[in-house]
Amino acid sequence: MSDESDDDFFDRKFNITKIEKTDPPEGMQKGDWYLYVIGKGSSEIQGKRPGTLQSVTEYAKEYASNLNQRAAQGYSAYAATKQTKPDSGSNKS
């Protein structure tokens, strides 16, 4: 049985949920390609990358870490800029 606090912790951070060998994307060179999936709660990011299992795993770990750092600094993992709340109390003209 899983502890709820552990589940809450993993829901708040992006983690690698899957890495598996896959076919290369159409039009790309043949070779070893891997599908990686990074998830947080109901959000999921999928990508394909050529290389070894180890190199793709390291890439996905760094990717997840960067997303978590952005979130910790108040940036959206999905937007290019920091999210701010509108200032509804001032009307400067």
NUPA-79147 format. One record per atom (N, C-alpha, C, O): atom name; y, z, x; residue number from 1; residue in three letters. Coordinates in Angstrom, 2 decimals. Layout:
N
+-------+---------+---------+---------+-----+--------+
| atome |       y |       z |       x | num | residu |
+-------+---------+---------+---------+-----+--------+
|    CA |       Y |       Z |       X | NUM |    ALA |
...
+-------+---------+---------+---------+-----+--------+
This chain:
93
+-------+---------+---------+---------+-----+--------+
| atome |       y |       z |       x | num | residu |
+-------+---------+---------+---------+-----+--------+
|     N |   -1.19 |    0.00 |    0.84 |   1 |    MET |
|    CA |    0.00 |    0.00 |    0.00 |   1 |    MET |
|     C |    1.24 |    0.00 |    0.88 |   1 |    MET |
|     O |    1.27 |    0.67 |    1.91 |   1 |    MET |
|     N |    2.24 |   -0.73 |    0.50 |   2 |    SER |
|    CA |    3.46 |   -0.90 |    1.28 |   2 |    SER |
|     C |    4.50 |    0.12 |    0.86 |   2 |    SER |
|     O |    4.63 |    0.45 |   -0.31 |   2 |    SER |
|     N |    5.24 |    0.62 |    1.83 |   3 |    ASP |
|    CA |    6.33 |    1.55 |    1.58 |   3 |    ASP |
|     C |    7.55 |    0.77 |    1.10 |   3 |    ASP |
|     O |    7.90 |   -0.24 |    1.70 |   3 |    ASP |
|     N |    8.20 |    1.22 |    0.00 |   4 |    GLU |
|    CA |    9.33 |    0.48 |   -0.57 |   4 |    GLU |
|     C |   10.48 |    0.35 |    0.41 |   4 |    GLU |
|     O |   11.14 |   -0.69 |    0.44 |   4 |    GLU |
|     N |   10.74 |    1.39 |    1.23 |   5 |    SER |
|    CA |   11.86 |    1.30 |    2.16 |   5 |    SER |
|     C |   11.62 |    0.21 |    3.20 |   5 |    SER |
|     O |   12.57 |   -0.45 |    3.63 |   5 |    SER |
|     N |   10.36 |    0.00 |    3.62 |   6 |    ASP |
|    CA |   10.05 |   -1.10 |    4.53 |   6 |    ASP |
|     C |   10.33 |   -2.44 |    3.86 |   6 |    ASP |
|     O |   10.89 |   -3.34 |    4.49 |   6 |    ASP |
|     N |    9.96 |   -2.58 |    2.58 |   7 |    ASP |
|    CA |   10.23 |   -3.81 |    1.84 |   7 |    ASP |
|     C |   11.73 |   -4.06 |    1.74 |   7 |    ASP |
|     O |   12.18 |   -5.20 |    1.91 |   7 |    ASP |
|     N |   12.52 |   -3.02 |    1.46 |   8 |    ASP |
|    CA |   13.97 |   -3.16 |    1.37 |   8 |    ASP |
|     C |   14.55 |   -3.61 |    2.70 |   8 |    ASP |
|     O |   15.44 |   -4.46 |    2.73 |   8 |    ASP |
|     N |   14.06 |   -3.04 |    3.80 |   9 |    PHE |
|    CA |   14.55 |   -3.40 |    5.13 |   9 |    PHE |
|     C |   14.34 |   -4.89 |    5.39 |   9 |    PHE |
|     O |   15.26 |   -5.57 |    5.83 |   9 |    PHE |
|     N |   13.14 |   -5.39 |    5.12 |  10 |    PHE |
|    CA |   12.84 |   -6.79 |    5.39 |  10 |    PHE |
|     C |   13.56 |   -7.72 |    4.43 |  10 |    PHE |
|     O |   13.81 |   -8.87 |    4.77 |  10 |    PHE |
|     N |   13.90 |   -7.26 |    3.22 |  11 |    ASP |
|    CA |   14.66 |   -8.08 |    2.28 |  11 |    ASP |
|     C |   16.09 |   -8.26 |    2.75 |  11 |    ASP |
|     O |   16.74 |   -9.23 |    2.36 |  11 |    ASP |
|     N |   16.60 |   -7.35 |    3.59 |  12 |    ARG |
|    CA |   17.99 |   -7.43 |    4.05 |  12 |    ARG |
|     C |   18.14 |   -8.23 |    5.34 |  12 |    ARG |
|     O |   19.27 |   -8.52 |    5.74 |  12 |    ARG |
|     N |   17.07 |   -8.57 |    6.00 |  13 |    LYS |
|    CA |   17.13 |   -9.29 |    7.27 |  13 |    LYS |
|     C |   16.34 |  -10.59 |    7.17 |  13 |    LYS |
|     O |   15.32 |  -10.67 |    6.48 |  13 |    LYS |
|     N |   16.83 |  -11.61 |    7.87 |  14 |    PHE |
|    CA |   16.08 |  -12.85 |    7.98 |  14 |    PHE |
|     C |   14.94 |  -12.63 |    8.97 |  14 |    PHE |
|     O |   15.14 |  -12.08 |   10.05 |  14 |    PHE |
|     N |   13.76 |  -13.06 |    8.59 |  15 |    ASN |
|    CA |   12.56 |  -12.95 |    9.42 |  15 |    ASN |
|     C |   11.80 |  -14.26 |    9.37 |  15 |    ASN |
|     O |   11.92 |  -15.03 |    8.42 |  15 |    ASN |
|     N |   11.01 |  -14.51 |   10.41 |  16 |    ILE |
|    CA |   10.12 |  -15.67 |   10.39 |  16 |    ILE |
|     C |    8.98 |  -15.35 |    9.44 |  16 |    ILE |
|     O |    8.30 |  -14.33 |    9.58 |  16 |    ILE |
|     N |    8.78 |  -16.22 |    8.46 |  17 |    THR |
|    CA |    7.69 |  -16.00 |    7.52 |  17 |    THR |
|     C |    6.51 |  -16.93 |    7.76 |  17 |    THR |
|     O |    5.39 |  -16.65 |    7.33 |  17 |    THR |
|     N |    6.76 |  -18.05 |    8.48 |  18 |    LYS |
|    CA |    5.65 |  -18.98 |    8.74 |  18 |    LYS |
|     C |    6.03 |  -19.93 |    9.86 |  18 |    LYS |
|     O |    7.17 |  -20.38 |    9.95 |  18 |    LYS |
|     N |    5.06 |  -20.22 |   10.70 |  19 |    ILE |
|    CA |    5.16 |  -21.32 |   11.67 |  19 |    ILE |
|     C |    3.80 |  -21.98 |   11.69 |  19 |    ILE |
|     O |    2.78 |  -21.33 |   11.93 |  19 |    ILE |
|     N |    3.79 |  -23.30 |   11.45 |  20 |    GLU |
|    CA |    2.52 |  -24.01 |   11.43 |  20 |    GLU |
|     C |    2.71 |  -25.43 |   11.94 |  20 |    GLU |
|     O |    3.79 |  -26.01 |   11.81 |  20 |    GLU |
|     N |    1.66 |  -25.97 |   12.52 |  21 |    LYS |
|    CA |    1.69 |  -27.35 |   13.02 |  21 |    LYS |
|     C |    1.87 |  -28.31 |   11.84 |  21 |    LYS |
|     O |    1.32 |  -28.09 |   10.76 |  21 |    LYS |
|     N |    2.66 |  -29.37 |   12.06 |  22 |    THR |
|    CA |    2.93 |  -30.32 |   10.99 |  22 |    THR |
|     C |    3.09 |  -31.72 |   11.58 |  22 |    THR |
|     O |    3.12 |  -31.89 |   12.80 |  22 |    THR |
|     N |    3.19 |  -32.70 |   10.72 |  23 |    ASP |
|    CA |    3.45 |  -34.08 |   11.14 |  23 |    ASP |
|     C |    4.92 |  -34.22 |   11.50 |  23 |    ASP |
|     O |    5.77 |  -33.50 |   10.96 |  23 |    ASP |
|     N |    5.24 |  -35.14 |   12.40 |  24 |    PRO |
|    CA |    6.66 |  -35.34 |   12.73 |  24 |    PRO |
|     C |    7.41 |  -35.92 |   11.54 |  24 |    PRO |
|     O |    6.81 |  -36.59 |   10.70 |  24 |    PRO |
|     N |    8.71 |  -35.66 |   11.45 |  25 |    PRO |
|    CA |    9.51 |  -36.29 |   10.39 |  25 |    PRO |
|     C |    9.46 |  -37.81 |   10.54 |  25 |    PRO |
|     O |    9.26 |  -38.33 |   11.63 |  25 |    PRO |
|     N |    9.63 |  -38.49 |    9.44 |  26 |    GLU |
|    CA |    9.58 |  -39.96 |    9.44 |  26 |    GLU |
|     C |   10.60 |  -40.52 |   10.42 |  26 |    GLU |
|     O |   11.76 |  -40.11 |   10.43 |  26 |    GLU |
|     N |   10.14 |  -41.45 |   11.24 |  27 |    GLY |
|    CA |   11.01 |  -42.11 |   12.20 |  27 |    GLY |
|     C |   11.17 |  -41.38 |   13.52 |  27 |    GLY |
|     O |   11.85 |  -41.87 |   14.43 |  27 |    GLY |
|     N |   10.56 |  -40.22 |   13.65 |  28 |    MET |
|    CA |   10.67 |  -39.45 |   14.89 |  28 |    MET |
|     C |    9.43 |  -39.68 |   15.76 |  28 |    MET |
|     O |    8.39 |  -40.12 |   15.27 |  28 |    MET |
|     N |    9.57 |  -39.40 |   17.04 |  29 |    GLN |
|    CA |    8.46 |  -39.63 |   17.97 |  29 |    GLN |
|     C |    7.28 |  -38.72 |   17.65 |  29 |    GLN |
|     O |    7.44 |  -37.61 |   17.15 |  29 |    GLN |
|     N |    6.10 |  -39.23 |   17.96 |  30 |    LYS |
|    CA |    4.89 |  -38.45 |   17.74 |  30 |    LYS |
|     C |    4.81 |  -37.36 |   18.78 |  30 |    LYS |
|     O |    5.50 |  -37.40 |   19.80 |  30 |    LYS |
|     N |    3.98 |  -36.39 |   18.53 |  31 |    GLY |
|    CA |    3.80 |  -35.28 |   19.44 |  31 |    GLY |
|     C |    3.52 |  -34.02 |   18.66 |  31 |    GLY |
|     O |    3.18 |  -34.06 |   17.47 |  31 |    GLY |
|     N |    3.66 |  -32.90 |   19.33 |  32 |    ASP |
|    CA |    3.44 |  -31.61 |   18.67 |  32 |    ASP |
|     C |    4.70 |  -31.18 |   17.94 |  32 |    ASP |
|     O |    5.73 |  -30.92 |   18.56 |  32 |    ASP |
|     N |    4.62 |  -31.10 |   16.62 |  33 |    TRP |
|    CA |    5.71 |  -30.66 |   15.77 |  33 |    TRP |
|     C |    5.25 |  -29.44 |   14.98 |  33 |    TRP |
|     O |    4.09 |  -29.33 |   14.61 |  33 |    TRP |
|     N |    6.19 |  -28.55 |   14.73 |  34 |    TYR |
|    CA |    5.90 |  -27.35 |   13.96 |  34 |    TYR |
|     C |    6.92 |  -27.18 |   12.85 |  34 |    TYR |
|     O |    8.11 |  -27.47 |   13.03 |  34 |    TYR |
|     N |    6.45 |  -26.70 |   11.72 |  35 |    LEU |
|    CA |    7.29 |  -26.31 |   10.60 |  35 |    LEU |
|     C |    7.53 |  -24.81 |   10.75 |  35 |    LEU |
|     O |    6.58 |  -24.04 |   10.87 |  35 |    LEU |
|     N |    8.80 |  -24.39 |   10.73 |  36 |    TYR |
|    CA |    9.10 |  -22.96 |   10.74 |  36 |    TYR |
|     C |    9.82 |  -22.61 |    9.45 |  36 |    TYR |
|     O |   10.58 |  -23.42 |    8.91 |  36 |    TYR |
|     N |    9.57 |  -21.42 |    8.96 |  37 |    VAL |
|    CA |   10.23 |  -20.93 |    7.76 |  37 |    VAL |
|     C |   10.81 |  -19.56 |    8.08 |  37 |    VAL |
|     O |   10.12 |  -18.67 |    8.57 |  37 |    VAL |
|     N |   12.09 |  -19.41 |    7.79 |  38 |    ILE |
|    CA |   12.81 |  -18.16 |    7.98 |  38 |    ILE |
|     C |   13.25 |  -17.71 |    6.59 |  38 |    ILE |
|     O |   13.86 |  -18.49 |    5.85 |  38 |    ILE |
|     N |   12.96 |  -16.47 |    6.24 |  39 |    GLY |
|    CA |   13.28 |  -16.01 |    4.89 |  39 |    GLY |
|     C |   13.95 |  -14.66 |    4.86 |  39 |    GLY |
|     O |   13.82 |  -13.85 |    5.79 |  39 |    GLY |
|     N |   14.66 |  -14.42 |    3.76 |  40 |    LYS |
|    CA |   15.28 |  -13.13 |    3.47 |  40 |    LYS |
|     C |   15.32 |  -13.01 |    1.96 |  40 |    LYS |
|     O |   16.03 |  -13.77 |    1.30 |  40 |    LYS |
|     N |   14.57 |  -12.06 |    1.42 |  41 |    GLY |
|    CA |   14.53 |  -11.94 |   -0.04 |  41 |    GLY |
|     C |   14.03 |  -13.23 |   -0.65 |  41 |    GLY |
|     O |   12.95 |  -13.72 |   -0.29 |  41 |    GLY |
|     N |   14.80 |  -13.79 |   -1.57 |  42 |    SER |
|    CA |   14.40 |  -15.04 |   -2.21 |  42 |    SER |
|     C |   14.94 |  -16.27 |   -1.49 |  42 |    SER |
|     O |   14.68 |  -17.40 |   -1.91 |  42 |    SER |
|     N |   15.72 |  -16.07 |   -0.41 |  43 |    SER |
|    CA |   16.27 |  -17.19 |    0.36 |  43 |    SER |
|     C |   15.26 |  -17.66 |    1.40 |  43 |    SER |
|     O |   14.51 |  -16.86 |    1.97 |  43 |    SER |
|     N |   15.24 |  -18.96 |    1.63 |  44 |    GLU |
|    CA |   14.30 |  -19.54 |    2.59 |  44 |    GLU |
|     C |   14.93 |  -20.72 |    3.30 |  44 |    GLU |
|     O |   15.57 |  -21.57 |    2.67 |  44 |    GLU |
|     N |   14.75 |  -20.76 |    4.61 |  45 |    ILE |
|    CA |   15.23 |  -21.88 |    5.41 |  45 |    ILE |
|     C |   14.03 |  -22.49 |    6.10 |  45 |    ILE |
|     O |   13.27 |  -21.79 |    6.77 |  45 |    ILE |
|     N |   13.84 |  -23.80 |    5.93 |  46 |    GLN |
|    CA |   12.72 |  -24.50 |    6.56 |  46 |    GLN |
|     C |   13.26 |  -25.52 |    7.55 |  46 |    GLN |
|     O |   14.30 |  -26.14 |    7.33 |  46 |    GLN |
|     N |   12.54 |  -25.68 |    8.64 |  47 |    GLY |
|    CA |   12.92 |  -26.69 |    9.61 |  47 |    GLY |
|     C |   11.70 |  -27.17 |   10.36 |  47 |    GLY |
|     O |   10.65 |  -26.53 |   10.36 |  47 |    GLY |
|     N |   11.84 |  -28.32 |   10.99 |  48 |    LYS |
|    CA |   10.79 |  -28.87 |   11.85 |  48 |    LYS |
|     C |   11.35 |  -29.01 |   13.24 |  48 |    LYS |
|     O |   12.52 |  -29.34 |   13.44 |  48 |    LYS |
|     N |   10.49 |  -28.75 |   14.22 |  49 |    ARG |
|    CA |   10.94 |  -28.81 |   15.62 |  49 |    ARG |
|     C |    9.78 |  -29.23 |   16.49 |  49 |    ARG |
|     O |    8.65 |  -28.78 |   16.29 |  49 |    ARG |
|     N |   10.04 |  -30.11 |   17.47 |  50 |    PRO |
|    CA |    8.98 |  -30.49 |   18.41 |  50 |    PRO |
|     C |    8.84 |  -29.43 |   19.50 |  50 |    PRO |
|     O |    9.79 |  -28.69 |   19.79 |  50 |    PRO |
|     N |    7.67 |  -29.36 |   20.08 |  51 |    GLY |
|    CA |    7.46 |  -28.45 |   21.21 |  51 |    GLY |
|     C |    6.15 |  -27.71 |   21.09 |  51 |    GLY |
|     O |    5.26 |  -28.08 |   20.33 |  51 |    GLY |
|     N |    6.05 |  -26.66 |   21.88 |  52 |    THR |
|    CA |    4.86 |  -25.82 |   21.83 |  52 |    THR |
|     C |    5.06 |  -24.75 |   20.77 |  52 |    THR |
|     O |    6.18 |  -24.51 |   20.32 |  52 |    THR |
|     N |    3.97 |  -24.12 |   20.37 |  53 |    LEU |
|    CA |    4.07 |  -23.03 |   19.41 |  53 |    LEU |
|     C |    5.00 |  -21.94 |   19.96 |  53 |    LEU |
|     O |    5.80 |  -21.38 |   19.21 |  53 |    LEU |
|     N |    4.89 |  -21.65 |   21.23 |  54 |    GLN |
|    CA |    5.71 |  -20.61 |   21.85 |  54 |    GLN |
|     C |    7.20 |  -20.99 |   21.82 |  54 |    GLN |
|     O |    8.03 |  -20.15 |   21.48 |  54 |    GLN |
|     N |    7.53 |  -22.24 |   22.17 |  55 |    SER |
|    CA |    8.94 |  -22.63 |   22.21 |  55 |    SER |
|     C |    9.55 |  -22.66 |   20.81 |  55 |    SER |
|     O |   10.70 |  -22.28 |   20.63 |  55 |    SER |
|     N |    8.78 |  -23.10 |   19.82 |  56 |    VAL |
|    CA |    9.29 |  -23.14 |   18.44 |  56 |    VAL |
|     C |    9.43 |  -21.72 |   17.90 |  56 |    VAL |
|     O |   10.38 |  -21.43 |   17.17 |  56 |    VAL |
|     N |    8.51 |  -20.84 |   18.25 |  57 |    THR |
|    CA |    8.60 |  -19.45 |   17.83 |  57 |    THR |
|     C |    9.85 |  -18.79 |   18.41 |  57 |    THR |
|     O |   10.56 |  -18.08 |   17.70 |  57 |    THR |
|     N |   10.12 |  -19.01 |   19.69 |  58 |    GLU |
|    CA |   11.32 |  -18.46 |   20.32 |  58 |    GLU |
|     C |   12.58 |  -19.00 |   19.65 |  58 |    GLU |
|     O |   13.53 |  -18.24 |   19.41 |  58 |    GLU |
|     N |   12.60 |  -20.30 |   19.35 |  59 |    TYR |
|    CA |   13.74 |  -20.91 |   18.67 |  59 |    TYR |
|     C |   13.97 |  -20.25 |   17.30 |  59 |    TYR |
|     O |   15.10 |  -19.90 |   16.96 |  59 |    TYR |
|     N |   12.89 |  -20.08 |   16.53 |  60 |    ALA |
|    CA |   13.01 |  -19.50 |   15.19 |  60 |    ALA |
|     C |   13.45 |  -18.04 |   15.26 |  60 |    ALA |
|     O |   14.22 |  -17.59 |   14.41 |  60 |    ALA |
|     N |   12.98 |  -17.30 |   16.26 |  61 |    LYS |
|    CA |   13.42 |  -15.90 |   16.44 |  61 |    LYS |
|     C |   14.92 |  -15.85 |   16.71 |  61 |    LYS |
|     O |   15.63 |  -15.02 |   16.13 |  61 |    LYS |
|     N |   15.40 |  -16.73 |   17.59 |  62 |    GLU |
|    CA |   16.82 |  -16.76 |   17.91 |  62 |    GLU |
|     C |   17.64 |  -17.17 |   16.69 |  62 |    GLU |
|     O |   18.71 |  -16.60 |   16.44 |  62 |    GLU |
|     N |   17.16 |  -18.14 |   15.95 |  63 |    TYR |
|    CA |   17.83 |  -18.60 |   14.73 |  63 |    TYR |
|     C |   17.97 |  -17.43 |   13.75 |  63 |    TYR |
|     O |   19.06 |  -17.19 |   13.23 |  63 |    TYR |
|     N |   16.87 |  -16.71 |   13.48 |  64 |    ALA |
|    CA |   16.89 |  -15.58 |   12.56 |  64 |    ALA |
|     C |   17.84 |  -14.50 |   13.07 |  64 |    ALA |
|     O |   18.59 |  -13.91 |   12.29 |  64 |    ALA |
|     N |   17.82 |  -14.23 |   14.37 |  65 |    SER |
|    CA |   18.70 |  -13.23 |   14.96 |  65 |    SER |
|     C |   20.16 |  -13.61 |   14.77 |  65 |    SER |
|     O |   20.99 |  -12.76 |   14.44 |  65 |    SER |
|     N |   20.49 |  -14.88 |   14.98 |  66 |    ASN |
|    CA |   21.87 |  -15.36 |   14.79 |  66 |    ASN |
|     C |   22.31 |  -15.20 |   13.33 |  66 |    ASN |
|     O |   23.45 |  -14.80 |   13.07 |  66 |    ASN |
|     N |   21.43 |  -15.51 |   12.40 |  67 |    LEU |
|    CA |   21.76 |  -15.33 |   10.98 |  67 |    LEU |
|     C |   22.01 |  -13.86 |   10.66 |  67 |    LEU |
|     O |   22.95 |  -13.53 |    9.94 |  67 |    LEU |
|     N |   21.18 |  -12.98 |   11.21 |  68 |    ASN |
|    CA |   21.34 |  -11.54 |   10.97 |  68 |    ASN |
|     C |   22.64 |  -11.02 |   11.58 |  68 |    ASN |
|     O |   23.30 |  -10.17 |   11.00 |  68 |    ASN |
|     N |   23.01 |  -11.53 |   12.76 |  69 |    GLN |
|    CA |   24.27 |  -11.12 |   13.39 |  69 |    GLN |
|     C |   25.46 |  -11.57 |   12.55 |  69 |    GLN |
|     O |   26.42 |  -10.81 |   12.39 |  69 |    GLN |
|     N |   25.41 |  -12.78 |   12.03 |  70 |    ARG |
|    CA |   26.50 |  -13.27 |   11.17 |  70 |    ARG |
|     C |   26.65 |  -12.37 |    9.94 |  70 |    ARG |
|     O |   27.76 |  -12.01 |    9.56 |  70 |    ARG |
|     N |   25.53 |  -12.02 |    9.33 |  71 |    ALA |
|    CA |   25.56 |  -11.18 |    8.13 |  71 |    ALA |
|     C |   26.11 |   -9.79 |    8.46 |  71 |    ALA |
|     O |   26.87 |   -9.23 |    7.67 |  71 |    ALA |
|     N |   25.75 |   -9.24 |    9.61 |  72 |    ALA |
|    CA |   26.23 |   -7.91 |   10.01 |  72 |    ALA |
|     C |   27.74 |   -7.90 |   10.26 |  72 |    ALA |
|     O |   28.38 |   -6.86 |   10.12 |  72 |    ALA |
|     N |   28.29 |   -9.05 |   10.62 |  73 |    GLN |
|    CA |   29.73 |   -9.15 |   10.88 |  73 |    GLN |
|     C |   30.52 |   -9.54 |    9.63 |  73 |    GLN |
|     O |   31.73 |   -9.72 |    9.70 |  73 |    GLN |
|     N |   29.83 |   -9.65 |    8.50 |  74 |    GLY |
|    CA |   30.51 |   -9.97 |    7.26 |  74 |    GLY |
|     C |   30.59 |  -11.44 |    6.94 |  74 |    GLY |
|     O |   31.25 |  -11.83 |    5.98 |  74 |    GLY |
|     N |   29.94 |  -12.26 |    7.73 |  75 |    TYR |
|    CA |   29.92 |  -13.70 |    7.47 |  75 |    TYR |
|     C |   28.72 |  -14.04 |    6.59 |  75 |    TYR |
|     O |   27.67 |  -13.40 |    6.68 |  75 |    TYR |
|     N |   28.89 |  -15.03 |    5.77 |  76 |    SER |
|    CA |   27.76 |  -15.52 |    4.98 |  76 |    SER |
|     C |   26.86 |  -16.34 |    5.89 |  76 |    SER |
|     O |   27.34 |  -17.08 |    6.75 |  76 |    SER |
|     N |   25.56 |  -16.20 |    5.69 |  77 |    ALA |
|    CA |   24.62 |  -17.03 |    6.44 |  77 |    ALA |
|     C |   24.70 |  -18.48 |    5.99 |  77 |    ALA |
|     O |   24.18 |  -19.37 |    6.66 |  77 |    ALA |
|     N |   25.35 |  -18.73 |    4.85 |  78 |    TYR |
|    CA |   25.38 |  -20.06 |    4.26 |  78 |    TYR |
|     C |   26.73 |  -20.74 |    4.39 |  78 |    TYR |
|     O |   26.83 |  -21.95 |    4.17 |  78 |    TYR |
|     N |   27.77 |  -19.99 |    4.74 |  79 |    ALA |
|    CA |   29.12 |  -20.56 |    4.81 |  79 |    ALA |
|     C |   29.62 |  -20.53 |    6.25 |  79 |    ALA |
|     O |   29.19 |  -19.70 |    7.05 |  79 |    ALA |
|     N |   30.52 |  -21.42 |    6.57 |  80 |    ALA |
|    CA |   31.03 |  -21.52 |    7.93 |  80 |    ALA |
|     C |   32.14 |  -20.51 |    8.22 |  80 |    ALA |
|     O |   32.49 |  -20.31 |    9.38 |  80 |    ALA |
|     N |   32.68 |  -19.87 |    7.19 |  81 |    THR |
|    CA |   33.77 |  -18.92 |    7.39 |  81 |    THR |
|     C |   33.42 |  -17.56 |    6.83 |  81 |    THR |
|     O |   32.51 |  -17.41 |    6.01 |  81 |    THR |
|     N |   34.16 |  -16.55 |    7.28 |  82 |    LYS |
|    CA |   33.96 |  -15.18 |    6.81 |  82 |    LYS |
|     C |   34.37 |  -15.10 |    5.35 |  82 |    LYS |
|     O |   35.40 |  -15.65 |    4.95 |  82 |    LYS |
|     N |   33.57 |  -14.41 |    4.57 |  83 |    GLN |
|    CA |   33.85 |  -14.26 |    3.14 |  83 |    GLN |
|     C |   34.80 |  -13.08 |    2.94 |  83 |    GLN |
|     O |   34.56 |  -11.99 |    3.46 |  83 |    GLN |
|     N |   35.88 |  -13.31 |    2.20 |  84 |    THR |
|    CA |   36.84 |  -12.25 |    1.90 |  84 |    THR |
|     C |   37.02 |  -12.16 |    0.40 |  84 |    THR |
|     O |   36.86 |  -13.15 |   -0.33 |  84 |    THR |
|     N |   37.35 |  -10.96 |   -0.05 |  85 |    LYS |
|    CA |   37.62 |  -10.78 |   -1.47 |  85 |    LYS |
|     C |   39.06 |  -11.20 |   -1.75 |  85 |    LYS |
|     O |   39.95 |  -10.93 |   -0.94 |  85 |    LYS |
|     N |   39.29 |  -11.85 |   -2.89 |  86 |    PRO |
|    CA |   40.67 |  -12.24 |   -3.22 |  86 |    PRO |
|     C |   41.53 |  -11.01 |   -3.42 |  86 |    PRO |
|     O |   41.07 |   -9.99 |   -3.94 |  86 |    PRO |
|     N |   42.78 |  -11.09 |   -2.99 |  87 |    ASP |
|    CA |   43.72 |  -10.00 |   -3.15 |  87 |    ASP |
|     C |   44.40 |  -10.15 |   -4.51 |  87 |    ASP |
|     O |   45.34 |  -10.92 |   -4.66 |  87 |    ASP |
|     N |   43.90 |   -9.41 |   -5.49 |  88 |    SER |
|    CA |   44.41 |   -9.56 |   -6.85 |  88 |    SER |
|     C |   45.64 |   -8.71 |   -7.12 |  88 |    SER |
|     O |   46.27 |   -8.84 |   -8.17 |  88 |    SER |
|     N |   46.00 |   -7.83 |   -6.15 |  89 |    GLY |
|    CA |   47.12 |   -6.92 |   -6.38 |  89 |    GLY |
|     C |   48.46 |   -7.43 |   -5.92 |  89 |    GLY |
|     O |   49.48 |   -6.80 |   -6.22 |  89 |    GLY |
|     N |   48.53 |   -8.52 |   -5.23 |  90 |    SER |
|    CA |   49.83 |   -8.99 |   -4.74 |  90 |    SER |
|     C |   50.06 |  -10.44 |   -5.13 |  90 |    SER |
|     O |   49.18 |  -11.29 |   -5.00 |  90 |    SER |
|     N |   51.25 |  -10.68 |   -5.60 |  91 |    ASN |
|    CA |   51.67 |  -12.04 |   -5.94 |  91 |    ASN |
|     C |   52.90 |  -12.35 |   -5.11 |  91 |    ASN |
|     O |   54.02 |  -12.08 |   -5.54 |  91 |    ASN |
|     N |   52.73 |  -12.90 |   -3.94 |  92 |    LYS |
|    CA |   53.86 |  -13.25 |   -3.08 |  92 |    LYS |
|     C |   54.36 |  -14.62 |   -3.44 |  92 |    LYS |
|     O |   53.57 |  -15.55 |   -3.60 |  92 |    LYS |
|     N |   55.65 |  -14.77 |   -3.56 |  93 |    SER |
|    CA |   56.24 |  -16.06 |   -3.90 |  93 |    SER |
|     C |   57.07 |  -16.58 |   -2.77 |  93 |    SER |
|     O |   57.65 |  -17.66 |   -2.88 |  93 |    SER |
+-------+---------+---------+---------+-----+--------+
